[in-house]
């Protein structure tokens, strides 16, 4: 939840630049498995990009995650080019800055810059 404002801001900045953002919600608790509750939280947060529900933790295990949340920037070939474990701003961390930087780098790369 602490990353929601970053996700929303990044999505709004890059959605018209050929970037696709997909959230994958992997529940940490039994209560977080309720799809309608998750949908309500996403709507309340103003998140408009698609969010998949990973109640079976398939993607969680595929990416060998150990932290909620985990963030990945994936290029158009499907290769994870950057990742961040945990909250983007934890204790003053500059995760949002780095995420924006990596996304912009991939946008520029796709344009041949």
TIDREN-349835 format. One record per residue: residue in one letter; x, y, z of N, C-alpha, C in turn. Coordinates in steps of 0.1 Angstrom, whole numbers, padded with zeros to 4 digits, always signed. Layout:
<atoms>
AXYZXYZXYZ ...
</atoms>
This chain:
<atoms>
X+0008-0012+0000+0000+0000+0000+0009+0013+0000 X+0020+0012+0006+0029+0024+0007+0035+0028-0007 X+0035+0018-0016+0040+0021-0029+0029+0026-0039 X+0016+0026-0035+0005+0029-0044+0007+0043-0050 X+0010+0053-0042+0012+0067-0048+0023+0067-0059 X+0034+0059-0056+0044+0059-0066+0040+0052-0079 X+0033+0040-0077+0028+0033-0089+0018+0042-0097 X+0009+0049-0090+0000+0057-0097+0007+0068-0105 X+0016+0075-0098+0024+0086-0105+0032+0081-0117 X+0039+0070-0115+0047+0064-0126+0038+0060-0137 X+0027+0053-0135+0018+0049-0145+0013+0062-0153 X+0009+0072-0146+0004+0084-0152+0014+0091-0161 X+0027+0090-0157+0038+0096-0164+0041+0088-0177 X+0040+0075-0176+0046+0067-0187+0035+0059-0196 X+0023+0060-0192+0013+0052-0199+0011+0056-0214 X+0014+0068-0217+0013+0073-0231+0026+0072-0238 X+0036+0065-0232+0049+0064-0239+0052+0049-0242 X+0042+0041-0244+0043+0027-0248+0046+0018-0236 X+0045+0023-0224+0048+0014-0212+0035+0007-0208 X+0037-0005-0205+0026-0013-0199+0029-0016-0185 X+0020-0013-0176+0022-0016-0162+0011-0026-0157 X+0016-0037-0151+0007-0047-0146+0011-0050-0132 X+0001-0049-0123+0003-0053-0109+0000-0068-0107 X+0007-0074-0098+0004-0088-0094+0002-0088-0079 X-0010-0090-0075-0013-0090-0060-0011-0104-0055 X-0001-0106-0047+0001-0119-0040-0003-0117-0026 X-0013-0124-0021-0017-0121-0007-0007-0126+0004 X-0006-0117+0014+0003-0120+0025-0005-0127+0036 X-0018-0124+0037-0026-0130+0047-0039-0136+0040 X-0046-0145+0047-0058-0151+0042-0068-0141+0038 X-0070-0130+0046-0079-0119+0042-0076-0113+0029 X-0064-0112+0025-0060-0106+0013-0062-0114+0000 X-0068-0126+0002-0072-0135-0009-0085-0131-0015 X-0093-0122-0008-0106-0118-0013-0105-0109-0024 X-0109-0113-0036-0107-0106-0048-0115-0093-0048 X-0127-0093-0043-0135-0081-0042-0129-0070-0033 X-0123-0074-0022-0116-0065-0013-0104-0059-0020 X-0096-0067-0027-0085-0062-0034-0089-0052-0045 X-0100-0055-0052-0105-0046-0062-0109-0033-0056 X-0116-0034-0045-0120-0021-0038-0108-0013-0034 X-0098-0019-0028-0086-0011-0024-0079-0005-0036 X-0079-0012-0047-0072-0006-0059-0080+0006-0065 X-0094+0004-0064-0102+0015-0069-0101+0027-0060 X-0101+0025-0046-0099+0036-0037-0086+0043-0039 X-0075+0035-0042-0062+0041-0044-0061+0048-0058 X-0071+0046-0067-0070+0052-0080-0061+0045-0090 X-0058+0032-0087-0049+0025-0096-0057+0020-0108 X-0054+0024-0120-0062+0021-0132-0055+0011-0141 X-0043+0006-0138-0036-0004-0146-0041-0017-0142 X-0040-0028-0150-0045-0041-0147-0037-0047-0135 X-0045-0054-0126-0039-0061-0115-0044-0075-0114 X-0034-0084-0116-0038-0098-0115-0037-0103-0100 X-0045-0113-0097-0046-0118-0084-0039-0132-0084 X-0028-0133-0076-0019-0145-0076-0022-0152-0063 X-0034-0157-0061-0037-0164-0048-0030-0177-0047 X-0025-0183-0058-0018-0195-0057-0003-0193-0056 X+0001-0180-0055+0015-0176-0054+0024-0181-0065 X+0019-0183-0077+0026-0188-0088+0038-0178-0092 X+0034-0166-0094+0044-0156-0098+0054-0153-0087 X+0049-0153-0075+0057-0150-0063+0069-0160-0063 X+0066-0173-0065+0076-0183-0065+0085-0183-0077 X+0078-0180-0089+0086-0179-0101+0097-0168-0101 X+0094-0157-0094+0104-0147-0093+0113-0148-0080 X+0110-0158-0072+0118-0161-0060+0117-0149-0050 X+0105-0144-0049+0103-0132-0040+0104-0136-0026 X+0108-0127-0018+0109-0128-0003+0103-0116+0004 X+0100-0106-0003+0095-0093+0003+0082-0088-0004 X+0073-0083+0004+0062-0076+0000+0064-0061+0001 X+0063-0053-0009+0061-0057-0023+0075-0059-0029 X+0074-0065-0041+0086-0066-0050+0082-0059-0063 X+0091-0052-0069+0089-0045-0081+0099-0049-0092 X+0094-0051-0104+0103-0054-0115+0100-0045-0127 X+0110-0042-0134+0109-0035-0147+0113-0045-0157 X+0104-0048-0166+0106-0058-0176+0106-0052-0190 X+0116-0056-0198+0116-0050-0212+0106-0057-0221 X+0106-0052-0233+0096-0057-0243+0099-0071-0247 X+0111-0076-0244+0114-0090-0247+0110-0099-0236 X+0105-0094-0225+0101-0102-0213+0113-0104-0203 X+0124-0097-0204+0135-0099-0196+0134-0088-0184 X+0135-0093-0172+0135-0084-0160+0149-0077-0160 X+0148-0063-0162+0160-0055-0163+0163-0048-0150 X+0154-0048-0141+0156-0041-0128+0146-0046-0118 X+0150-0046-0105+0141-0051-0095+0143-0044-0082 X+0133-0043-0074+0134-0037-0061+0126-0045-0051 X+0133-0049-0040+0126-0056-0029+0122-0047-0018 X+0109-0047-0015+0104-0039-0004+0098-0026-0009 X+0095-0017+0001+0089-0004-0003+0099+0005-0010 X+0094+0012-0019+0103+0021-0027+0109+0032-0019 X+0102+0036-0009+0107+0048-0001+0111+0044+0013 X+0114+0031+0016+0117+0027+0029+0129+0034+0035 X+0127+0041+0046+0137+0048+0053+0145+0058+0044 X+0138+0064+0035+0144+0074+0027+0150+0069+0014 X+0148+0056+0011+0154+0050-0001+0148+0057-0013 X+0155+0056-0024+0152+0063-0036+0147+0054-0047 X+0139+0044-0043+0134+0034-0052+0125+0039-0063 X+0117+0049-0060+0108+0055-0070+0117+0062-0081 X+0127+0069-0076+0136+0076-0086+0143+0066-0095 X+0148+0055-0089+0155+0045-0097+0145+0038-0107 X+0133+0036-0102+0123+0029-0111+0120+0038-0123 X+0118+0051-0120+0115+0060-0131+0127+0061-0141 X+0139+0061-0135+0151+0061-0143+0152+0049-0152 X+0150+0037-0147+0150+0025-0155+0140+0025-0166 X+0128+0029-0162+0117+0029-0172+0120+0039-0183 X+0125+0050-0180+0128+0060-0190+0140+0055-0199 X+0149+0048-0193+0160+0042-0201+0155+0032-0211 X+0145+0024-0207+0140+0014-0216+0131+0021-0227 X+0124+0031-0223+0116+0039-0233+0126+0045-0244 X+0137+0051-0239+0147+0056-0248+0153+0045-0257 X+0156+0034-0250+0162+0023-0258+0153+0018-0269 X+0140+0017-0266+0130+0013-0276+0129+0022-0288 X+0132+0035-0285+0132+0045-0296+0145+0046-0303 X+0155+0038-0299+0168+0039-0305+0177+0050-0301 X+0174+0056-0290+0183+0067-0285+0195+0062-0278 
</atoms>
